[in-house]
Amino acid sequence: MTIQYGPYITIDLDKIEHNARTITALCGKYGIDVCGVTKVTCGMPQVAKAMLRGGVACIGESRVKNIHRLKANGVATEFTLLRIPPLSAAEDIVTSVNMSLNSELPVIQALSEAASRRGLVHNIMIMVDLGDLREGVWPDDLLPMVREVVELPGIRIGGLGTNLSCYGGVMPSEKNMNQLVEYACRIETAFGIKLRYISGGNSSSLNLIASGKMPRAVNHIRIGEGIILGRETVHRVAWPGTFQDAFLLQAEIIELKEKPSVPIGDTSEDAFGGKPEFLDRGERDRAILNIGREDVVVEGMKPVEPEISILGASSDHLIVDVTEAENVRLGSELAFFMNYGALLAAMTSEYVEKRSLRDKEIVSEYRSIVLTEILPQRAPDSDRILNIDDLTAGLNELGRSIAERRQIQGNAGIVAEAVAEIINDDVIPVVYANDPNTCLGIYHGLALSLPFFGTIILSAHGSGITAFTELPPGPGGVEPRLESERVAFIGLREVSHEESRLIRRSRISAYTLEDVDALGMREVIYRALRTSSMGTDGLHVTLDLDALDTTVAPGVHRPVRGGLSYREGHLAMEMIAKSGLIRSLAVVNYVPERDVNRSTAGTATEYVLSLFGKKILRI
Ligand SMILES: *Cc1c(COP(=O)(O)O)cnc(C)c1O
């Protein structure tokens, strides 16, 4: 991962949730389910989760790849594939999505074969073209096609839908929506089937719904822009009760100078073959920002400050007039609204960083801790990974208190329940266990109780990675699944081939010991905090003592030489403490017999204290 000094988009998850709630409440009044569309965000898991919290019934996506991303990050819902599937992708589609939109019989036949082979039933929504001339069966061909489809094994017709205002700009109206309902009725009577959904379009249908003129039989709608940008799409006006700034583009001023408004010298074409024209307004304050056509569609940007205007752009430079603006300096950042096209380009560009935010002040408010011990029954004090007396005294000095001490015995499910209960009580769980496998239950508990959380894991081994990627839901597996994009492993030095593959595929951040050597612990923690905390409700830290060098922590299972130094470990703890984000902690991996003089336990105890704010190094 490289550090970004370029433009970025702030994504306010609370505003997305709010927008979704406004729109699902409106549609709900008319018995319409909203399918939340995340495609403009490339299937960003946090955006999907925010929409689901705001009440959308399922998630719609154009690309199977985005659906894979959402699933790999614990988005647990039904997925609808919005773009008509290609013939070649039938296998992937029947296994990955619950419903796909369709208009081609051969594709539906391929889906049928793929689903039957696997003993699955795939839902399809048949799209009918009501004149917009993008996808859809022509109305005359609808019944003949359905006649063939109803015979296909492995296919269920889940609905009839239409798409408007996309290619032809045809607006949804009572007339064309009544046609849609009429076609649905004909299908139902002709073939004796009941369609679960009649899907009345996209954000361009919001006006019709709000005016009460959408036919009552329409019970489904697919909304992207309405939630993401807070706009209906016929007149592109702000939708009442929604935010238009959930997504803002930010770029930095890299040059600020007073210059004339007309170029000097003979002019020909600009960098993009255009012939620019200039109005002489005399000398103006002009700023250059570090963003350009490689990142975004410049024409779709609008400065948040009305005093600022965009003059032009090349691949990497945006030139704005800031003469009337106040407080503009070299190095300051300017914010821009984006239209759908600009947002699409910026979200897709790897040059534009995506920073999700939540409004809520997170963690520092939680002062009290429940110490939770997962050890074999009647373990003597000398078998514990932490020195409880030192820990208690140290935490008290830091103004924290141990509200309770618990002993848990049992499987991952029991651990998960305990952790979830502690989190729900607004207390920080500090779980310690000699067995590193305990972490699975802890992660499960976090996933159950915190909708958005990030994880930093200090560990030598990659074995914990499967908890975030491969485990099937159900007993022993983690359900809901965790958000792998918000997980950072630090200090890895024994990773199997399979684990490396999982890391690459799942977008988990992994910092090996080599990375720590090359970048330094400060930079590694800084990056790990950024990815794991952005837009979350707090951070869980797992301290697996095998991350440390064996001279520092000899008392572990499977010790590997050459781990993090004592100082690196401390620096990590202190930087995490300073972030104020910690919401949960696990300390694992201890073999008492190997721990001469309990030095490993002593180090673990110190580390926990510095994670809660005790200063040892000066950073
Ligand atoms: C993108 C898309 C939508 C959502 O459109 P918005 O205008 O963003 O609400 C709905 N249906 C289909 C088929 C789409 O491709």
The ligand as an ORCA input file, in Angstrom:
! r2SCAN-3c Opt
* xyz 0 1
  C     -27.948      2.027    -11.883
  C     -29.235      1.396    -11.956
  C     -30.232      1.773    -11.056
  C     -30.071      2.899    -10.064
  O     -30.158      4.139    -10.721
  P     -30.140      5.530     -9.934
  O     -30.509      6.526    -10.946
  O     -28.768      5.700     -9.413
  O     -31.139      5.415     -8.844
  C     -31.431      1.090    -11.128
  N     -31.632      0.106    -12.027
  C     -30.689     -0.279    -12.909
  C     -30.983     -1.370    -13.872
  C     -29.467      0.356    -12.910
  O     -28.529     -0.015    -13.778
*
